Amino acid sequence: MIVPTVSAKRDSFWKLHESGCFVLPNPWDAGSAQLLAGMGFKALATTSSGHAWSCAKPDGYMKRDAVLEHVRSMVQATHLPINADFESGFGEAPSDVFESVQLVVATGVAGFSIEDSTGDTRAPLRDIQEAVERIRAARKAIDESGTNTLLVARAENFFVGRPNLPDTIRRLQAYAEAGADCLYAPGIRTRDEIATVVSAVAPKPVNMLIGWNSELTVSELSDLGVRRISVGGALARAAWNGFHNAAQALANGRFDAFPGSPTAAALNQVFLGAAPTNTR
């Protein structure tokens, strides 16, 4: 296998955002990343929740150094471009975000997201001007790195219990003006909400989160103008669900809840080859 350079992976990631619609699934470790890479996906994204749960922590409780090490390991796990869930940028001041972005770019990611949530349930969203300054700091760090790492800006209104579509759009438009390459409003669900967001930020691409059982299909989301679709922690939750059900059966003295697929032989085959070592 010819292993693409980091630069080549960033170039191919940008091309995916130029037209059409692609699925960007979210593995939580190197093994799940390799399994997805073998299924024909064109890029992968990390999940802050999936990674945190694998470390026995709640989402949002991982330190920056641990997240950077995780992102680096995911970049090295497959030949695919990786988009990092970089939470809120790990710092209060724009200068902190600037430093954090320098570090995450150095891991070799093809892209990363910065969200505008605070983690404070009393005031879950940052002031829009403060959030804009943080996106500007991220943009500056990328530009000074001399790379074409893709910057995704997230408006967390619907995710944090503030489902205000006009404010969500104002934020996304402001983030686009501040230098974001792709926009993301996790938590929007209806066709009207999706179409309104896509139209409001055009021609910038939009990421759609489908982290629940949805009647929408990839084809329908593409028709609505969505450029990429991620699933957040949904795959990790599905894995935890299978583990929990099997473990609960064991606790009840039964052995009838182990999943029938994949087999040990099938998993061994997935990991038979060594993970590619990325070069720059």
N, C-alpha and C positions, 0 to 999 in steps of 0.2 A: 504494500500500500504506500502511495506517495502521500506523505503527511504535509498538509498545507501549513504555510507560515502563519503567524499571527496576523500579519498584514493582509494575506490572502483571505483569511477567514473574515476579517473586518470588511473587506471589499465584497465578499459574497453575501455577508449579512446585509449590507446596504442595498445590494441588488434585490434581495427579497422584499425590501420595503418600497420598491419602485412601482410595482403593479401586482395585481392579483391578491390572493389571501393565503396565508400559511399558518399552520398550527405550530405553536411554540410550547411544547410540553415541559413540565417542571419536575425534573428528578431531584432527589435530595442527597444523593451520594454518588460515588464513582460507579458503583454497580448498576444502580438504576439508570444512570446516564448512558452507560454502555449498552444496556438492554434497549433503551429508546433509540440510540444511534443505529442499532441493527434493524430497526423497523422502518427505516426510510425517511425519518424526519430530517429536515434540512437545517435546523438549529434547535438549541435547547435553552432553557432559562432556569436559574436557580430559584428556590423558594425559601424565603426567610423562615416561614413557619415549619416547613418540612425539615430544614436543617436544625432549627431549634429543638424540635421534638426528638430528633435523633440524638441530641445531646442532653436530653432530660430537662429541657428548659422551655418556658412559654415563649411564644413568638414575641420578638422585640426585646428579649433579654440577653441576646448574644453581644459580646464586645466586638469592637472593630477589628482587632487583630485576629480573633477567631473567625470572623466572617471573611476577612481577606485570605486567610489560609484555606478556608473552605472553597472560596471562589477560585483560588489558584489550583486547587486539586481538581476542581470540575473542569477548568480549562485544559488541564493535562489528561483528563480521563478519556476524551474522544477527539476525533478529527473535526467535530462540528463547532460552529461559532456558539459562544455562550453569552447570554444576556444575564447580568447579575441583578438580583433583587437587592439593592443597596440601601433599603429602608429610607431613613430621612437624611442620610449623609454623615451620620455619626459626628455631630457637633452642633453647638448652638449658634455660633457666629458663622457668617459666610466664609470667613478665613478658615474655619475648621472644615467646612465642606470642601473648599479648595484643596486643602491638604489631603483629605480623605479621597477625593477624586483622583488626585495624582497617584495615590497608592493603588486604587482599584484599576486604573488604566494600566499600571505597571504589571498587573497579574496576567495581562493578555486577553482580557474580555473583549468581546466584539461590541458590547453595549451594556448599559446599566440604567437603572431607574432611581429617581429621587422623588420621594413623596412629601406632601405638605402637612402631614399629621404631626402632632406633638407628643402623643402618648399620655396626655393628661385628659381624663374623661370630663373634667370641668370645662376645658377649652381645647377640644380635640384638633382644631385646625389652626394653623399659623395665620397671622395676618397676611393678606395677599401680597402686600409690598415686601414684607419680610421673606415670604416664600419666593418671590420673584428674585430678590437679591441672592438667594441661595442657588437658584437655577443659573443666574448670571455667573456666580462663582464657579459652578460646575462647568459651564461653557468655557470660561476662561482657562480653567485647568486643562481641559481637553485641547483647546487651541494651542496652548503653550507646550503641550506634549508633542505636537506635530503629528498626531495620529487622527484617524477618522473614526474614532470610537463613537458609537451612536448614543445620544443622550435622550432618555425617556423621562418625561415629567408627569407625575401622577397627582390628580386632584382627588382627595380622599373623602369628599363630602358624603357620598352614599355609603362608604365603608365604615364611617365613624358615626353613623346615625344622624347625619345632617343632609337629607336627600333634597337638596335645593339645586335644581337643574340650571337655572339662570346663573347662580353663583359658580357652579361647577364650570360652566362654559366661560364665564369671565376669567376664571383662574387658568383654564387651559389656554385660552387665547393670550393671556399675559405671559404664560410660560413659553408659548411658541415664540412670542416677540422677544423674550429674554434669551432665546437660543436653543430651546428644546427641539429635537429632531422628530420625535414621535410623542403623541399624547395618549393619556391613559386615565380613564375614570372608572376604577373598579367599583362594582356594585350596581351600575346601571343594568337594567334587565329587559325593558320593553323595546319593541321595534321602534316606536316613536322616539324614545330616549336615545337609542343608538344612532338612528338616522340624524337626529338633531345635533348630536355631538360631532358626528362625522362631517356634516355640512358646515358646522360652525368653525372648525379648525382646518378645513380643506385649504390647500392641498397637502397639508401635513398628514402622515399616516396615523391611524388610531389603533391601539391595542384594546382588545375586548377580553375581559375575564369571564370564563364560564367555569365556575367552581362548584356547580350544583347540577342536578339532573335538569336539563333544559330541553324544551321541544325544538329549539333553534338548531339548525344544522350549519356545517361549515359553508355549504353552498348559499344558504339564506343569509348568513352573516356577510359573505362576500358580496351578495347582491345589495346589501345595505351600505356597502362601502368600507367595511372593516378590512384592514390590511393584515393584521396578525391576531391570533387567538391564543391566550395562555390559560392555564387551569389552576394556577396558584398551588395551594397545598392539597388539592383534590386527590392527586395520585398517592401522595403520602397518607392521606386519611384513608383511602381505599386499602392501602397496605396495612395500616394500623387496624382497620376493621377486621381484616382476615386474621391477623395475629391475635387480636382480642377475642374473637369468637372461638378460635382454636384453643387459646389458653383458658378461656372460661369453661370450655368442655373438659379440659384436663382437670381443672379445679373441681369439677363436678364428677370426676372419676370416669370420664368417657374419652374415647380415642376416635370419634367419628366426625370430627370437625376439621380435619386437615384438608386443605385444598387439593384437588386432584391434578392441578396444572399450575405452573410448569413443573415438570419432573426434575429430579436432581440431575439427571443426564442432560436435559435440555439446558439447564442453567450452567452446567459445566461447559457445555458447548459454546454458550454465549461468551464465557470468560476464558476460553481456551487460549486465544491469542492475547499477547501482552497489549496493554493500552498504549496507544501511540504517544510518543514523546514530541511535544510541540517545539518547533523551532521558530526563531524570529528571522 
